[in-house]
Amino acid sequence: MTSRRTLLQGTLFGSAAALLPAAASASGNGASLRLPAAASASGNGPSLRLPAAASASGNGSSLRLPAPAGPYPVGIQRVHLTDPARNDPWVGGTRELMLTVLYPARSVRGLSRAPQLTPAEAGVFAEYAPRVHPGLPEPGAVDWGAVLTHGYVNAPPLPGRRPVLVYSPGGGDSRTLGTTLAEDLASHGRVVVLVDHPGDASQVELPTGIRTTVLTGAPDPATFRTMTDTRVADLRLVLDRLSDLPPAPVMDFRRVGLYGHSAGGTAAVYAACGDRRVGAVVNLEGYLDLYPTPAEVDRPLLLFRTDGFEGAARIESSWAGLPGRRMLLADANHWAFTDYGSLVARLQMAGLVTATARAALIGTADPVMALAEVRRRVGAFFARHLL
């Protein structure tokens, strides 16, 4: 496993519009980007805090994620899973996953908040982000490693039996970009498992070191199918192994939901097909035309999209005929469902992102209102259907 692999250039998998382009080639015919030595797994690349006069947090130090709104503090643990029965389709060898598990905590006194990214992951992300999303700050403008979650490392779980929600991020994104919504869900009494999919995730730190995406350019249909099949198998592995995760004693395995963004939403829906362990599914703007209409989705389904996404017509076409509740996030764009929804708006306030770049990523909606709407809709859906 190498520490530096080819990153994607242009609009990556997280943009569902780029997932199945007619002319795209998985052979790497598109432009590619290799990480320079300064952004290697050592994490020694340039990384600066925002200057006090232009702090995106508003008080001079670094970017901040919005705090969860629920009544419980949040515990957080990182978990490494392996599947000896499955070969990794991208690099060979045993399939490995990294998870972040969030849960309501009994106490967080004396404990530290976890960073959103490890130092090694932050170095890679600093190089990756502006190449994939032109308009994001160049390396050195933001100390991504200084962004803290609101999860307290290894906090003891709050007693009780909790619903379990499993999240798959957008293609090319790491699980860490789903932190804000996950923390809120956990603060309202759920256990949330964020899943990284090594091989297409931008970066993920495994026990053996950093692994970055092996793919180049937008994948052709066959490659995207491999990516989706792999993600579906990853999600089902997590479902198989829930009882092995650290807060298992507080998990209610009869109340399990899946949710995902973009390619992760696609994978969540297909993973739920025929799997009676899954009681409810949320698809945050993921296409559902990779396979024939998933008629086996006979459980509660929330189909949530933005009104600014360039693939809206295809989204609607692929969702046609499916049962489920449909919701629209107004004045928003594709990454408003992720941590970019808050971070990009703060970066614009600091003068590090233009209005045009912001609109292309998250839309023009008030980020506080948009986040509140996403949290409310997703939380209420799972509360209703995972009683």
Sequence and secondary structure as in RCSB ss.txt:
>XXXX:A:sequence
MTSRRTLLQGTLFGSAAALLPAAASASGNGASLRLPAAASASGNGPSLRLPAAASASGNGSSLRLPAPAGPYPVG
IQRVHLTDPARNDPWVGGTRELMLTVLYPARSVRGLSRAPQLTPAEAGVFAEYAPRVHPGLPEPGAVDWGAVLTH
GYVNAPPLPGRRPVLVYSPGGGDSRTLGTTLAEDLASHGRVVVLVDHPGDASQVELPTGIRTTVLTGAPDPATFR
TMTDTRVADLRLVLDRLSDLPPAPVMDFRRVGLYGHSAGGTAAVYAACGDRRVGAVVNLEGYLDLYPTPAEVDRP
LLLFRTDGFEGAARIESSWAGLPGRRMLLADANHWAFTDYGSLVARLQMAGLVTATARAALIGTADPVMALAEVR
RRVGAFFARHLL
>XXXX:A:secstr
  S   EE SS TTSGGGSS TT  TTS S EE   GGGSTT  S      GGG TTSSSS        SSS EE
EEEEEEEEEEEE TTT SEEEEEEEEEEEBS  TT  EEESS HHHHHHHHHHHHHHSTTS  TTSS GGG EEE
EEET  B SS EEEEEEE  TT  GGGGHHHHHHHHHTT EEEEE  TTTSSEEEETTEEEE    SS  HHHHH
HHHHHHHHHHHHHHHTGGGSTTGGGEEEEEEEEEEETHHHHHHHHHHTT TT  EEEEES    SSS  TT  S 
EEEEEESS TTHHHHHHHHTT  SEEEEETTB GGGGSTHHHHHHHHHHTTSS HHHHHHHHBSS HHHHHHHHH
HHHHHHHHHH  
